[in-house]
Amino acid sequence: MRKALVVGINDYPSAPLKGAVYDANAIASVLEMHGDGSGSPNFNVRLLTAPSAAVGRAELRGAVEKLFDGDCDISLFYFSGHGLIKSTGGYIVTPDAKKYDEGVSMDDVLNIANQSKAKNKVIILDCCHSGALGTPSITGNGAALLSEGLSVLTASRDSESALEVNGKGVFTALVVDALQGGAADLRGHITPGSIYAYVDQALGPWEQRPIFKTNVTRFTSLRSVAPPVPLETLRKLVIYFPNPQDQYGLDPSYEFTEPTAKPANVAILKDLQKFVGVGLVVPVDEEHMYFAAMNSKSCRLTALGYQYWRLVTEKLI
């Protein structure tokens, strides 16, 4: 119920690339399995790379149509290769490109995805001028036309190139890092939005700028990894803070180095320190939790802590 079409093309007759096939293999590998230690399969990946598979214009368009056919949970399209911008819009270039027929129109890809009955559709492009996807030329006003459940993430603006460094696409390398856990939330979920945030922060303001466009009411998880705080620990937020405005009082018995330390309190402080490490809790009137305990101060939820407190209360964690 989770399908992914991953395409990488190096072998363009007049302008070969070095890293597109590598990037496609990296994306396919990370999408196939979850990273939470469960060994659970994730996407059913179809990998197309030239020359081991024919990836001409007709073959690519047919593969895209097949990907978005049906009503699966998620259909994800990834492409790494050449992109082209013309007065008629953006194009995904295929090796059989010729003048006036350079490849698959980005408008066509968007239309196919828009018409799909899949609950969630994700398009990720690592090619020059990829930002043209989601801003169809036919609108004439630069408006993005995305159907419900569709997210688009591209390596660059429609006016920019997508860079390769050391045989890897800069954008795809960051996307892979994000999928491996860099963009995970505290539940271990990775969404299109969190991938964009990760990539956006990593690229400087003078480098290529990624583009993210979406029309969703809630993000779907593309991959799960081990959460930074075990979920059973995270659920204790509502135990330590029955109300979100409560403060949890500390004293020296929570600090394991003290003669008065109590094992149960020491265990609680360890949980609270984990929450501090991920920004859910802060000590009150002290810089560190150690001093909060030694000086019999307290700790409280942060704004982010409140959001996760709410998720636990609503049994979403």
Phi, psi and omega in degrees: 000001177233108185248144176222130171254118184242121186236131175224128183233119173260323196272071170271129186305319186259345183210072183295152175251166179251327192251356187295317180293318176303314181297317180297317178297321179295316178296314180301317182297317184284334181280336188294326184230149170289159181248025184267008179087356182277344184072017183284136174292152181245266180269146167274105191261131168253119184254124177240118176225136177271145005267004183295340174221144179288123181233056175280180183302311182295318181295318181293315179298319178297320180294322178295316179298319179293323179301313186270006176277139179098179186240046180289171182293312180220134169241121184239129177245126176237136177224136172230124182167207180273144171235155184222142176242132177228178178296339180267003178123192181265153181223141168273115188278136178247160184298337180269019182300144172215167184303131182073003176210068191278343182159213183263126180294135175296329175299319180294317178301315180296317179297319178298315179294320180299326182274354182292146176269002177300143182295323179225135179235132181229130178238125180235119182240127173244082178206162178299142177063022185294338179296350177293336178288131183096354172231072188300143180294334186290342181284329178074359182230010177074012181279140177276130180247095182241130177286166181298134179091005183254133175233139180236129178230121184235158186286334188203169173292167180294344181261002189244159172272160174251126191270147168248138176224126179054042175076016179225145172288130181302314181297310183296323178302320179289322177297318178296315176303318180297317181290335178281356176137345182298333182252015183286144171275186186287352173266355181089010181268143179238123184243165175304321180295319180288330175295315179300314181301319180296312181294318182299319181289331183281331181269129181290165184295341181259003178264182175303143184250122177291154179239137179229127178226137184207155174221078181226153174269336172204143182287144174263150180279126177273335180198150177244138175233172178296127181292150181294333174239126180307142184299325179295329175287317180301325181292345179284354178307319184283345176279314181286332180230081182304327173238143187297337179272356181293154170248145179261117182282140180239165175202175184301341180291349179272347184263119189295340181281351185269146178300332182273007184300137176249127184308318181296320180289323177300319179296321178295317180297324177298318177297314181297323178293327174296320178295321177298319183297336180249014172081019181267335186223147174225147174289152180262124176062020174217155181279326183232156180295329178302312181289330176297320178289314184294331182256015177053045175264200185221180174223163184215167176285145168274178176299320176294320177301321178298319181298319178285328173301318179294319179297320177295316180300322181274007178060036175265358174233000000 
